Amino acid sequence: MPEQLVLTPAERAALRAFQTYLATPEQMICFFGPTLEKHGAALERLTKKDLLVKENFKGAWSLTVAGYQAMKACDE
């Protein structure tokens, strides 16, 4: 993850959701109900930062390569 990339606690929590499912780049994860309500705004911000791609399926996002690296860096 580039040093200049700063993630909010909410964005880090959203990326950890991908980690929970052992997601890799281009693997789609679907968020729904309370989980989508909790992470929705952060997922949109991560999309604008090119760390996620919003998929056509409702509530679905996938990691970019940069998003995968950012997710892994959340552990550090």
VOZA-583193 format. One line per field, with one value per residue (C-alpha): residue number from 1; x, y, z; residue in one letter. Coordinates in Angstrom, 1 decimal, always signed. Layout:
residues N
num	NUM ...
xx	X ...
yy	Y ...
zz	Z ...
residuo	a ...
***
This chain:
residues 76
num	1 2 3 4 5 6 7 8 9 10 11 12 13 14 15 16 17 18 19 20 21 22 23 24 25 26 27 28 29 30 31 32 33 34 35 36 37 38 39 40 41 42 43 44 45 46 47 48 49 50 51 52 53 54 55 56 57 58 59 60 61 62 63 64 65 66 67 68 69 70 71 72 73 74 75 76
xx	+0.0 +1.4 +2.5 +0.3 -2.8 -4.6 -7.6 -10.2 -11.1 -14.4 -12.5 -10.1 -13.1 -14.7 -11.4 -11.3 -14.6 -13.0 -10.2 -12.8 -13.7 -10.1 -10.9 -8.3 -8.2 -11.3 -13.2 -16.7 -18.1 -21.8 -22.8 -26.5 -28.7 -26.9 -23.5 -24.2 -25.6 -22.5 -20.0 -21.8 -20.3 -16.8 -17.2 -18.2 -15.2 -12.9 -14.3 -13.4 -9.9 -9.7 -9.3 -12.7 -14.9 -18.6 -20.2 -23.5 -25.0 -26.7 -24.4 -21.4 -17.8 -14.5 -11.0 -8.6 -4.9 -4.3 -7.3 -5.8 -2.5 -4.3 -6.3 -3.1 -1.5 -4.4 -2.8 +0.5
yy	+0.0 +3.4 +5.5 +8.4 +6.3 +7.0 +4.9 +5.8 +3.3 +2.6 +1.9 -0.5 -2.3 -2.7 -4.1 -6.5 -7.9 -9.0 -10.5 -12.5 -14.3 -14.7 -12.6 -12.1 -9.5 -9.7 -11.9 -10.6 -10.3 -9.5 -7.2 -7.1 -6.1 -4.6 -5.4 -3.3 -0.5 -0.6 -0.6 +1.0 +4.5 +3.1 +0.8 +3.7 +5.7 +2.7 +2.5 +6.1 +5.3 +2.5 -0.1 -1.8 -2.2 -2.0 -4.9 -5.0 -7.4 -5.5 -5.1 -6.7 -5.4 -6.9 -6.0 -4.5 -5.5 -2.2 -3.0 -6.4 -4.9 -2.3 -5.1 -7.0 -3.8 -3.5 -6.4 -4.6
zz	+0.0 -0.9 +2.1 +1.0 +1.1 +4.3 +5.3 +7.9 +10.6 +8.8 +5.5 +7.3 +8.9 +5.4 +4.0 +7.0 +5.9 +2.7 +4.7 +6.7 +3.5 +2.3 -0.7 -3.4 -6.3 -8.5 -6.1 -5.4 -1.9 -1.4 +1.5 +2.6 +5.5 +8.6 +7.1 +4.0 +6.2 +8.4 +5.6 +2.7 +2.9 +3.4 +0.4 -1.8 -0.6 -1.2 -4.7 -5.4 -4.2 -6.7 -4.0 -4.8 -7.9 -7.4 -9.3 -11.1 -8.6 -5.7 -2.7 -4.4 -4.5 -5.5 -4.5 -7.0 -6.7 -4.8 -2.6 -1.8 -0.9 +1.3 +3.0 +3.7 +5.1 +7.6 +9.5 +9.9
residuo	m p e q l v l t p a e r a a l r a f q t y l a t p e q m i c f f g p t l e k h g a a l e r l t k k d l l v k e n f k g a w s l t v a g y q a m k a c d e
***
